[in-house]
Amino acid sequence: MFPSLQDEAYLCTAVRLNDSVEEWVVRFDPLASANRAHHMLLFGCSDVLQQNLEGKFWDCGHHGVCQNSRIMYAWAKNAPTTSLPEGVGFRIGGQTGIHFLTLQIHYAKALPEGVKDHSGLQMELTTQKQKYKAGIYLLAAGNTIIPPNTPKTHADMNCLLADSGEPRDITLFAYRVHAHVLGTVITGYLFDTTKNEYIEIAKGNPHWPQAFYPMNKTHLAKTSDILHARCTWNSTGRSRHTMIGSTAADEMCNLYLMYYTDPRLGSEFSACGMETYPMITKNLPPDSDVPLPPNPLLEEHAKGKNLHKEQAFEYSISKDEPIKVEKKGHTHQYLQDNRYQAKPGGYEYEDATNYPQPQQVLQRWKTPADTPRPALMENSRKAKQLKILAFKTASDWGQEEVQYGQVVAVALDSAGDVVVFHRGERSWDGSTFKGNILRDTSKPIKSPTLLHLRKDTGHIIDKWGENFFFVPHGLTLDKNNNIWVTDVGMHQVFKFPAGYGNGQPLLSLGTRFEPGDDDTHFCKPTGVAVMTNGEFFVSDGYCNARVIKYSANGKILHQFGKQTKYNFFGELIFSVSCTFNIDLPMFQ
C-alpha cells in the first residue's frame, strides 16, 4: 500500500528471492489503474540497499532503485495481463544473479489527502525449467530536444544487435511503446543486413494502453542485424522547448521489445540509446512517422479506472501460425501484415549501386569516430576495410596441455615475452558476487594465475600466483618488469617485483574484500597504467567509475571521474564531461 505524498513521486518496494531455488516468471498480472498510477516498472536486481529494505517502500526517485538491475516488465495506461508463450519465462532466484524483484511505481499526480493506493503486480511462477528464457531489448532516446510548435520531431536509435550486448540471436514476439503527451507514434524496424531490407516489427500509439502487444508474427533477429526505433512528437500549441526526462512535463521515447533466446548463453536485457547508423535512419520507409488510425475505444480505455484486468494477451512462439490475441476491443487489424513491404531485391537506397556484404554494409553506414556526419552523404567517400590478412594465427605457438581459465589480460615484458593473467578454475558469473561483495572469500584460486611464456614458442618459462587471487582482472608490466595486477573480488591493486619475487607484493592498495569509494577502498578496480617516472593510474572501475593518480610510493595525487547517470527507467542520460560507464583497463 503506497501513499503518494507529492506530484512526480517514484516509490519502490522489493521482495527477496530464494537463492536456493531457480524460478521462472511466465505471467504478469498488473493490479493498477491509470487514474492512480502513471506507470509501473519491474526490475530484477542483484542487491537492494539494506536501508531501503527496512521499510515497506522507499523514495527511489532520489535514492535509486537497486544494484545491477534489468527491466523485466513495464505497465501503463491500463494495459492488460501479459502471458508469455509456452516454454518461455524470465529466470529469477537461485544462481541467476537476480536476488530481488523491485517494483517501481510513478505517481504523476499526488493522491488526494487520506487516499491510499494499492497498485501492484501479481505474477505466476514455476520451478519447471523453460525451453527458452525471456528478455527485454530497450531502444530509448536520452538527449533529444523537442522545439516548440513543431508538427514532427524525430528521435532515432539504431544498433547492431551484437554491439549492444546480445551474444546470441533473439526471437522477438511482443513490443511496448512509451512516450508522454506529445508522442504521436513509435515505430520499430528490424534491418536485415544480408538482404538490405527493413521489416516493420512494431508500431504503436503511446496514448493507447501501453501493453506488450503481440507482433503479427515472431521475428528472428540475428546478431548481424540492426534494430531501429523512431519516435515522433507533435509539439503544436506548446510554446516551450521540451526535454527528455522523467516527469509528465518532459517527454520520453521508449520501445521495449520482448524476446526469447538460448537459456544458457543468451542475454536477458540489452539496450540501444544512440543513432549508430545514420544511413539506416536516412532511408527509413516513408510511413515511419505516420500515426495509426484513431481508435477512440483504446484511447478511452487508457484513462481512468481499469475495468478489464481479467483480459489478457497471449502469445505463440510458432513462426508459421498467427499470434493468438484474446482482448475484447483490441482487434488491431492493422497488425495483420507489415505496414511496409520491402521492394524486390531490397529497399532502394539513395547511394546504392549494388548490394554489399553485411560487414561492408555496416562499415558504410556506421559513423566513423573522426568523420563529421555530413561526409556520410558524399557518394565519393568509401569506407576502408581492415586488412585481416595482415594478422595470422601461429598454429604451432603455445602448449596444448596448458589449461587456461577465463583469460582476462595479456602483457609483454621488456624482452617481448608474454605474461598471461587468467582465472584458473574460477569463473565470474551471476553467482560470484552479492551486490559488490564476493560471496566466497575462503577459497583463493589454487592454480597459478600468471603464466610467463616464451615469445617465440609460447612455452611456459614460469608460473606464479597460486593460492593468492580470487577474481583476477587487470595486468600491466612497467619498464622494470614489475607486475601490476588488480583483483575485482578482493577490491585491491598489487605490485609484485619482476619475476614475482617470493610472492609478496611490494605495494598493496585497497581494503581486502571491502568495496568502497574513499581513499583506502576500491570497488572492483579494473587496471593500472604506469608512467616512466613511476607514478601510476588506477581505473576504479565497475562501481566507482573513477581514475586515481598515485605517486610512485602509492600516495594519492589526484582523482577524477564519476558514474554515468541513468534516469529512473534505466536509460542513459548523455553528456556531462568526466563521466564513465565502466572504467576498463588503461593502455600505456
ABEGO torsion letter per residue (X at the ends): XBBBABBGBBBBBBBBBBAABBBBBABBBBBBBAAABABBBBBBBABBBAAAAABABBBAAAAEABBGBBBABBBBGGBBBBBBBBGBBBBBEEAAGBABBBBBBBBABBBBBGBBBABBBBBBBBABBBABBBBBBBBBBAABBBBBGBABBBBBBBBBAAAAGBABBBBBABBBBBBBAABABBBBBBBBAAAGBBBBABBBBAABBBBBBBBABBBBBBAABBBBBBBBBBABGBABBBBBBABAABBBBBBBBBBBBBAAABBABBBBABBABAAAAAABBAAAABBBBBBAAAAAAABEBBAAAABBBBBBABAABBBBBBBBGBAGAAAABBABBBBBGEBBBAABABBBBAAAAAAAABBBAABBAAAAABAABBBBBBBAAABBBBAABEBAABBBBBBABBBBBAAGBBBBBBAEABBBBAAABBEABBABAABBBABBABBBBBAAAGBBABBBGBGABABBABBBBBAAGBBBBBBAAAGBBBBBBBGGEAGBBABBBEBBGBBBABAABBBGBABBBBBAAGBBBBBOEAAAGBBBBBBAAGBBABBBEBBBBBBAAGBBBBGBBGBBABBBBBBX
